[in-house]
Amino acid sequence: MPLTNTDLDPISLREAYGTFPTGVVAIAALIDGVPVGLAASSFVPVSIDPPLVAFCVQNTSNTWPKFASASNIGVSVLGESHDVAVRTLASKTGDRFEGLTTETTPEGAIFIGGAGAWLDTTVTREVPAGDHAIVLLQINALSVSTEIDPIVFHGSKLRRLLED
């Protein structure tokens, strides 16, 4: 396949990035008594020893700066039943937790019910990366439900995996 596009404009880049399917996670914490959350499709496992994960967040996010005072942040790996939850968590207005079942730890990490995994995390570093920041998270504790099938973000659409 010859390389035909060298403009690297935002539309072409989004189209290229959209060919790579990703899972979707909820990032959530109780901040000053108020639940704060966002959806991220840029989540990635980083290391087993020490246990680290990461996600990317836009520099223009109005939500991520609110997490600065959070001691613990919940990461919920969302499943097939969370298509509405993804849209709610990604919305710019309204209650991002409307209709969601959640659990909150004493340290303030919030988890979404029905997720494939819950990771209680702490921010270890933020690395500037163009128009985003890479947020590195240390895993403090986790819970896994292997029977939950993931929801997948691909081509700007939420999709489900099909079994053979």
JOGIQUI-V137768 format. One record per pair of residues at least 24 apart in sequence whose C-alpha atoms are under 6 Angstrom apart, sorted by sequence separation. I is the first residue (numbers start at 1). GAP is how many residues later the second one is. If there is no record, write none. Layout:
BEGIN
i=I gap=GAP
i=I gap=GAP
END
This chain:
BEGIN
i=118 gap=24
i=118 gap=25
i=117 gap=26
i=117 gap=27
i=116 gap=28
i=117 gap=28
i=116 gap=29
i=116 gap=32
i=72 gap=35
i=74 gap=35
i=76 gap=35
i=72 gap=36
i=73 gap=36
i=74 gap=36
i=76 gap=36
i=79 gap=36
i=72 gap=37
i=74 gap=37
i=78 gap=37
i=77 gap=38
i=76 gap=39
i=77 gap=39
i=77 gap=40
i=76 gap=41
i=76 gap=42
i=75 gap=43
i=29 gap=44
i=75 gap=44
i=28 gap=45
i=74 gap=45
i=28 gap=46
i=74 gap=46
i=27 gap=47
i=73 gap=47
i=27 gap=48
i=73 gap=48
i=26 gap=49
i=72 gap=49
i=26 gap=50
i=39 gap=50
i=72 gap=50
i=25 gap=51
i=38 gap=51
i=39 gap=51
i=25 gap=52
i=38 gap=52
i=25 gap=53
i=24 gap=54
i=79 gap=69
i=80 gap=69
i=79 gap=70
i=80 gap=70
i=79 gap=71
i=80 gap=71
i=59 gap=72
i=79 gap=72
i=59 gap=73
i=58 gap=74
i=57 gap=75
i=57 gap=76
i=56 gap=77
i=30 gap=78
i=56 gap=78
i=29 gap=79
i=55 gap=79
i=56 gap=79
i=29 gap=80
i=55 gap=80
i=29 gap=81
i=54 gap=81
i=28 gap=82
i=54 gap=82
i=54 gap=83
i=53 gap=84
i=52 gap=85
i=52 gap=86
i=51 gap=87
i=52 gap=87
i=51 gap=88
i=23 gap=129
i=22 gap=130
i=22 gap=131
i=21 gap=132
i=21 gap=133
i=18 gap=136
i=19 gap=136
i=18 gap=137
END
